[in-house]
Amino acid sequence: MGLIALLMVAAPASAGVSWCRSDPIIMVDGQVANILVSKDANHKAKITGATLLVVEVPSGSDYRLIDMDNGFGFGYQITFVENSNLVSKNGFVEVRVKVMVPADDSSLPVRVELQPQGKVKSFNKVGSANEWFATGTARL
């Protein structure tokens, strides 16, 4: 997958953490969503490699990566996986996102958020660098 350097955005502060985020955009069965991966901008840890994303989609879905930024300078390694337990019907689609951000310090706070475009609700989870964690099942 080619990498496209687009932008790095500073997100609002939350609980004393200033989040620096990057985001790929996906489409699943016609539903578009941003996957926002954020790290504490004030933490001294350095990112050491590509952000790893696993996007679980319903079996038989039409899915694709629409766009992505430079992923904290190292890009992304994105894998789509079909999951027969997820559903796509009646204008919604279930999606689950897992993320792992490699860094030189595992205490670096990392957040992943799945934000369906055009909808207020988002699905997020905070974890730490060098560990896999997921948004849970989201409806786009």
Stockholm file with secondary structure:
# STOCKHOLM 1.0

chainA/1-140         MGLIALLMVAAPASAGVSWCRSDPIIMVDGQVANILVSKDANHKAKITGATLLVVEVPSGSDYRLIDMDNGFGFGYQITFVENSNLVSKNGFVEVRVKVMVPADDSSLPVRVELQPQGKVKSFNKVGSANEWFATGTARL
#=GR chainA/1-140 SS CCCCCCCCEEEEEETTEEEEEECCEEEETTEEEEEEEEEETTCCCCBCSCEEEEEEEETTCCEEEEECCCTTTTCEEEEEEEETTSCEETTEEEEEEEEECCBSCTTCEEEEEEEETTCSCCEEEEEETTSCEEEEEEEC
#=GC SS_cons         CCCCCCCCEEEEEETTEEEEEECCEEEETTEEEEEEEEEETTCCCCBCSCEEEEEEEETTCCEEEEECCCTTTTCEEEEEEEETTSCEETTEEEEEEEEECCBSCTTCEEEEEEEETTCSCCEEEEEETTSCEEEEEEEC
//
